[in-house]
Amino acid sequence: MLSGTPLDLLLLAGGIVALYGGAELLVAGAGRLALGIGLRAATVGVTVIAFATTAPELFVSTIGALNVSSDVGLGTVVGSNIANIGLVLGISALIKPLQISDRVLRRHVPVMVLAAVLLVALGTNGRIGRLEGVLFLLVLAGFTAGILYSVSGESPPMVDEPDAESGASVRDVALVIGGLIALVVGSRWLVAGGTSLLSALGVSDLVIGLTVLALGTSLPELAASVVGAARGKTAFAVGNVVGSNIYNVLAVLGVVALITPIEIRPSTLRFELPIMVAFTLALVGLMAYGRRLTRVDGAILVVGYVGFIFLLVP
């Protein structure tokens, strides 16, 4: 263990640097790309960027379910959704209050709630099988089709910059791709270092999934949303988290369940899943009140997340 500690710390440090650089590239490229192709930042955040930043969860959950246990996949998704709400949106709102658009609140947030409720309802028997996985993916397909339909019928956003280019430039696409690659690599380094350190302490697979892996795979969302909030792109930050929580359940668990059934422990049904639903519903309430997340709301979310971790780790 002692010989591996320096390498683990190097992975953690390198992951932080890669995540910050990737987030800067991603936010810059996505913002210009959205204007160039006539989309709103919230729409890009809840679709393209949210799906892309969900790649770590998909990778970790699938490999973990195949090589370790389905506890890793389930713990990663549930913990990541809680981290996205409590930590990512909480810190983003502390940096700058987040405005909630009617589009996100009326069209996207209900699907996020539906995904969380579906997971609990279909998992009450202690198992998410292939049939449930297919259902998740069908709901995801319907959600994606609905977004594409609404985008095709909407007028493009007003462009405040007169010299902004129209169309998607190669430079903007390269910034987005480069940013996503840096985010995925950075999250992998952080997860590798953190997992090694916790495994040496004898922490269970489920707790590792709910804490280190969930937090590590949420770091792309955290980096992208925090940088977006700091740059004033609050719609991007909110859309990224809402979309990521949708894809985490419907896409990640849908794919994992098709590969191998996911067993759910009774303790998970009693604690972690209800906590995830509680965080989701609390977020909806905070969003609906005043159509914004204030710094006080951000503090509440962060404190709630810290409390969850405190209760989780013995």
N, C-alpha and C positions, 0 to 999 in steps of 0.2 A: 504493500500500500504506500509506504513512504517513498519508494522509487517512482511511483506513478503520480504522486501529488504535484510535483512541478509541472508535468505535462498537463494535468487536469487544470491547473491554474492558468497555464498558457492558453489552453482551449477556451476557458472562460473569458480571458482578456481579449483574445482574438475575436471571439464571438461578439463581444460588445462593440468593438470597432467596426466589424463587418456589418452589424445590424444598423448602426448609426449611419454609415456611409450608404448602405442600401436604401434606407428610408429616405434620405435626402434625394437620391437619384429617382426613386419611385414617385415621390410626391411631386417633384419638379416635372418629370416626364408625363405623369398621369394628368396633371392639371392642364398642361398645354395640349395633350392628346385629346382630352375631353372637349376643349374648345374647338380644336381643329376638326373633329368629326361631328360636331354639333350636339354633344351630349352634356348633360348636367353633371357636376362633380359627384353629387349623391348617387346618381345612377351608375357611374363608373365605379365608385367605391363599393356599392352593394353587389356588383356583378363581377367584373373583370378582376379588380384588385382583391376583393374579398375571396374569390375562388382561388386566386393565385397564392394569397397568403395562407390559405388553408392547406396548401401542399405539404407543409411540415406535419400537420396533424394526420393527413392521409398516409404519409410515408411511415411515421412513427407508429401509428395505430395498426397498420397492416403488417409491418415487419414484427412489431411486438406481439400481435395476436398469433402470428405464425410461429415465431421462434421462442416466445416466452409463455404468454397466456392471454386470453381475451380480456383479463382484468386490465392489462396495460392499455389496450385499445379503448375500452370503455372509460377507464380512469382519465386517459388523456383528453378525450372529447368532453366529458362532464367537467373536469377541472379547467379545461381551456375556455369553455363557455362562461364559467363563473369568473375566471380571471379576466376575460374580455370585458365583462360588465363591471366587476368591482375594481379591477386594477387599470385596464386600458382606458375605459371611458372616465373612470374616477380621476386618474392622473391628467388626462386630456382636459377635463373640465376644470381642474385646479389651475392648469396653465392658462386656459382661456375659456370662458363660458361658451357652451355649445348650443347653437340654434338648431331646433328640430323642424325640418320642413314637413308640410302637410303630406307630401308625397311619401316620405319615409314612414310617417306615423300611420297613414291610412293603408298603404299598400305593402310595405315591407315588414313593419313591426308585427302585424297580425300573423304573418307566416313564421316569424321567429318564435312567437308564443305557441303556434300550432306545432312546430317541430319539437319544442320542449315537452308539451303535453302528450304528443304522440309517443315520444320515447318512454315516458312514464307509463302511459296506458298500455302500450304493447309489451312493456317489460315487466308487468305485474306478475306474470307467470314465471319469472326468473330466467327468461331466455329471449333473445332476439335472434330469430332464425332467418332462413333464406326468404321466406314469404314476407316477413316484416322488412327485410332488406329491399326487396322489390318494391314494396309499398313506399318506403322512404324515397327511393329513386324516382318513382312515378310522381310523387308530390313535388320533388325537386324539378322534374321536367315541366310540370304544370306551372310552377313558380317562374321558371326561366322563360317559358313561352309567354306568360303574361307580361313579363318585363319587356321582352322583345316586341310584343304587340303594342304596348303602351308607348315605347320609344319611337316606333315607326310612325305613330300618329301625332306625336307632339312636335311643337315648333322648337327650333334650336334656341339655346339660351342667348341672351344679349351679350355681346362681346364688348367689354369696356376698353380693351386695348386696340386702338385703330390699326396698329402695325402687326397685330396677331395674324399668323398664317392660317389659311384655311386648308383643311385636309390634314392627314396624318403624315408628318415628316419622318424621314428615316431616323433623324436624331432623337426625336421624342420616343419612338418605338425602341430605339437602342437604350435610352435612359431607363425606360420601364423594364425591359428585359434584364439589363445589367443590375438594376435595383433589386429585382426579384431573385436573381441568382445570388446576390450578396446576402439577402435576407435569409434564404434557405441555407446557405453555407454557414452563416453566422449562427443561426438557430441550431444547426447540427453540432457545431463546436460546443456551444453552451450546454446542450443536452448531453453530449458525450462526457464532458467534464463533470457536470452535476450528478449524472447518473452513477458514474464511477465512485464519486465521493460518498453518495448515500448508500449505494449497495454495500460498500465496505462497512457501513454502520448497521447492516442487517435490516434495513427498511423494506417493507413488503412491496410486491409489484404494484398493488392497487394504490398505495400511498405514493409511490414513486410516480405513477402515472398522473395522480391527482395534483401533485405538487411540482416536482422538477420538470417532468416531461410536459405537463400542461402549461406551466409557466414558460418553459423554453419554447414550445411551439406557439405560444401566444406572443412571443417577442416580436415577430414580424408585424403583427397587428399593433402591438404597443409602439414600436418604433415608427411605423407609418402614421398612426393616429396622432401620436404626440408631436411629431414633426409637422403634420398637417395642421394641428391646432395652433402650434407656435407660428406657422406661416399664415394663419387666418383662414385656412381652408377647413372650417368646422364641419361643413356638410360632408366632406370627404371622410373626416374622422368618424362621424356617426355612422355613415353608410358602410364603412369598412367593417365596423364591429357587428352591426346588425346582419350584414351579409355573411360574415364569417361564422356567426352562431348558427345561421340557417344551414350553411354548407357543412359545418362540423357534424351536425346530427344527420341530415338527409344524405349528404354525399359520402362522408367518411364512414359513418356507421352502416350506411347502406351497402357500400362496397365491402367492408370488413365482414358483414353478416352474410353476404353472398359467398365469400371465400370460406369462412368458418363461423359456425354459430357462436353468439356471444352469450356467455353465462353471466347472470346478474345475481350477486349475493343478496340474501335478505337484508343484511346490514346496509347495503348500498341503496336498496329500495326504501329503507327507513330514514336514511340520513342524506347521502350525497345527492340523489335525484330530487328529493323535495327541496333541498337547498338551491339546486340549480333553477327549479321552477320559481322559488321564492325570489331569487335574484332577478329573474326575467320579469316577473310581475311587478317587482319594486321599480325596475327600470321603466316599465311602461307607465306606471303612475307618476314617476318623476318627469318623464318626457311630456306627458299629457298636461301636467300642471305648468302653465305658462309657456309651453312649447319651447323650453330650453332647459339645459342642465347647467345650473349655477355652480360656483365654487363650493358652496355649502353642500349641494347635491354630490359633487365630486368627493368631498371629504367623507360624506356618509357612505358612499360606495367603497372607498378605500378602507375605511374602518371596518365595514362589513366583511370585506375580503380578508383583512388581517384576522378578524374574529373567526372566520371559517378555517383558516390555516391553523390558528391556535387550537381550535376544537379537534381538528383532524389529526394533528401530530401529537402523540402521547408524550 
